[in-house]
Amino acid sequence: MEKIIYLDNAATTKTAPEVVEAMLPYFTEDYGNPSSVYGFAAKNKSAVDEQREVIAEALGADAREIYFTAGGSEADNWALKAAAEAYESKGRHIITTKIEHHAILHTAEYLESRGFDVTYLDVDENGVIRLDDLRAAIRPDTILISVMYANNEIGTLEPVMEIGKLAHENDILFHTDAVQAFGQIPISVDACHIDLLSASGHKLNGPKGIGFLYIRKGVKIRSFVHGGAQERKRRAGTENVPGIVGLGTAVKRAVRTMEERTEKERELRDYLIGRVLAEIPYCRLNGHRTERLPNNANFSFRFIEGESLLIRLDMKGICGSSGSACTSGSLDPSHVLLAIGLPHETAHGSLRLTLGEDTTREDLDYVIDSLKEIVAGLREMSPLYEDYIKKTNKDS
């Protein structure tokens, strides 16, 4: 295998060299604990504060509204569990969707076991929630609406601004899981009426194991990790200074390169989608055709099984996925694809390809040509495909 073509950037991204370079001194030279009072540690406290400012500026927020976490899943858990606890005197009803990341869905299930009532909204065939459904689901005891900014599997962008406006008109907290969207598209927490927002460093060429939760000033949300007084007494534990510096550097880099980078990704994404749909029969694009993440393409191929497709792509040096990396190895079809109305057998034949800044048109040509060959080969072995062709020929 001479070359790896990595098209699974929704699962994780390569840490950028400038991010690694910025982090290195905080492992071996500037290793002081930022909570310590002596001068050697003060530099690290300043570094943490500086990254908080960088992230806040990217969201149009205040630095005091940024709280560092170990990643997106922790931020999602914190947002839902702590908000539910803090506002349960007002009500115990939460609204989310059927296509959320499992960090949200499993947390919602946990809250149900604690006596909260959760409404899981359906989505349309493109994965977009219907605002009328959301409006109808709101009750006097609704305390929180949590809808992801962009879906991690099919890339569909949700009408976040309209959702936030509706939430605030009804005096309801609005949380969005922006793990896939942050760094890919511009986000304004004020314009979108966002009260809580989750993000993760490793999705935007930053390090793994670091993320943040944006908490709007005035929102009553309690500590999630108890212990010391770090993160203004809301999230205990010695700060991950190298990770925080890496995250801040990655955010600054993402903002600087966003316009040019995403324009290139959209062009290549549309080239990939156009060729696959035109050249491989019995396949479909999942998610909204245009209102989707710049780098996301998700297909379903009838009459084949996604796991076999991934294995054969891997043999050709191509890295893709059949859905979220968090559910890798599951025999069940994607809950997202089922929610948009795909039958089980079609959902099983899904492939998510997510481009990165290093992806080239030549890479995609190789991937598309490989896909055509692999899909054709797998269908030759499929009794379902054989039966379908016989029936089609007979009917014609």
Disulfide bonds with the S-S distance in Angstrom:
none
